[in-house]
């Protein structure tokens, strides 16, 4: 039995990703064996990925997306520019007002 249980939303995302990868493979008329070979992974790993099994490695997922020509879709995953919540948290930690400028003595000032 697994000591760690993933939240239902996480499991749903994993399942949806597997379904999307399967659909992309079918649209490209690739067999499981052909795609697995192109991605450099075992066909059982690809089957696990398509079935949404949570133990599938991130490297297998990214290699499969690359083999399908979908690796550019990863560019927006966790993009810091799209992290509005993180930006709000960062802004809340900024000082409320600017501090006074400190005058620096110029050693060449006559």
C-alpha positions as CSV (number, residue, x, y, z in Angstrom):
1,X,0.0,0.0,0.0
2,X,1.2,3.5,-0.8
3,X,2.1,5.7,2.2
4,X,1.5,8.9,0.2
5,X,-1.8,9.6,-1.5
6,X,-2.0,12.2,-4.1
7,X,-4.8,14.8,-4.1
8,X,-7.7,14.0,-6.4
9,X,-7.0,17.1,-8.5
10,X,-3.4,15.9,-9.1
11,X,-4.6,12.5,-10.1
12,X,-7.1,14.0,-12.5
13,X,-4.4,16.1,-14.2
14,X,-2.2,13.1,-14.6
15,X,-5.1,11.1,-16.1
16,X,-6.0,14.0,-18.5
17,X,-2.3,14.3,-19.6
18,X,-2.2,10.6,-20.3
19,X,-5.4,10.8,-22.4
20,X,-4.0,13.8,-24.3
21,X,-0.8,12.0,-25.1
22,X,-2.7,8.9,-26.3
23,X,-4.9,11.1,-28.5
24,X,-1.8,12.8,-30.0
25,X,-0.2,9.4,-30.7
26,X,-3.3,8.1,-32.4
27,X,-3.7,11.3,-34.5
28,X,-0.2,10.7,-35.7
29,X,-1.0,7.1,-36.5
30,X,1.8,5.9,-34.2
31,X,1.7,2.6,-32.4
32,X,2.8,2.4,-28.7
33,X,5.9,0.6,-29.8
34,X,6.8,3.2,-32.4
35,X,6.3,6.2,-30.1
36,X,8.1,4.5,-27.2
37,X,11.1,3.8,-29.5
38,X,11.1,7.4,-30.8
39,X,10.9,8.7,-27.3
40,X,13.6,6.3,-26.1
41,X,11.4,4.7,-23.4
42,X,10.0,1.3,-22.8
43,X,6.5,0.6,-24.2
44,X,5.3,-0.4,-20.7
45,X,6.4,3.1,-19.5
46,X,4.4,4.7,-22.4
47,X,1.4,2.5,-21.5
48,X,1.6,3.7,-17.9
49,X,1.8,7.3,-19.0
50,X,-1.2,7.0,-21.2
51,X,-3.2,5.2,-18.5
52,X,-2.4,8.1,-16.1
53,X,-0.3,6.1,-13.6
54,X,1.2,8.6,-11.2
55,X,4.6,6.8,-10.9
56,X,5.6,7.7,-14.5
57,X,8.8,9.8,-14.5
58,X,8.9,13.4,-15.7
59,X,11.7,12.6,-18.1
60,X,9.5,9.9,-19.8
61,X,6.7,12.5,-20.1
62,X,8.9,15.1,-21.6
63,X,10.6,12.7,-23.9
64,X,7.2,11.5,-25.2
65,X,6.0,15.1,-25.7
66,X,9.3,15.8,-27.6
67,X,8.7,12.7,-29.8
68,X,5.2,13.9,-30.6
69,X,6.5,17.4,-31.4
70,X,4.6,18.8,-28.4
71,X,7.6,19.8,-26.3
72,X,7.1,23.5,-27.0
73,X,3.8,23.2,-25.1
74,X,5.9,23.0,-21.9
75,X,7.1,26.6,-22.3
76,X,4.1,27.9,-20.4
77,X,4.2,25.3,-17.6
78,X,5.1,27.2,-14.4
79,X,6.0,30.3,-16.4
80,X,7.0,32.9,-13.8
81,X,5.4,35.6,-15.9
82,X,2.0,33.8,-15.7
83,X,2.3,33.3,-11.9
84,X,-0.1,36.0,-10.8
85,X,-0.4,34.5,-7.2
86,X,3.4,34.5,-6.8
87,X,3.7,38.0,-8.1
88,X,1.1,39.2,-5.6
89,X,3.0,37.5,-2.8
90,X,6.3,39.0,-3.9
91,X,4.8,42.5,-4.2
92,X,3.3,42.2,-0.6
93,X,6.8,41.7,0.8
94,X,8.3,44.8,-0.9
95,X,8.8,47.8,1.3
96,X,5.9,50.2,1.4
97,X,8.0,53.2,0.8
98,X,11.4,53.9,-0.6
99,X,14.2,54.6,1.9
100,X,16.1,57.8,1.9
101,X,19.0,58.1,-0.5
102,X,22.3,58.0,1.3
103,X,24.7,60.6,0.3
104,X,28.0,59.1,-0.6
105,X,31.1,61.2,0.0
106,X,33.1,61.8,-3.1
107,X,36.8,61.6,-2.3
108,X,37.6,63.7,-5.4
109,X,35.3,66.5,-4.4
110,X,37.3,69.7,-3.7
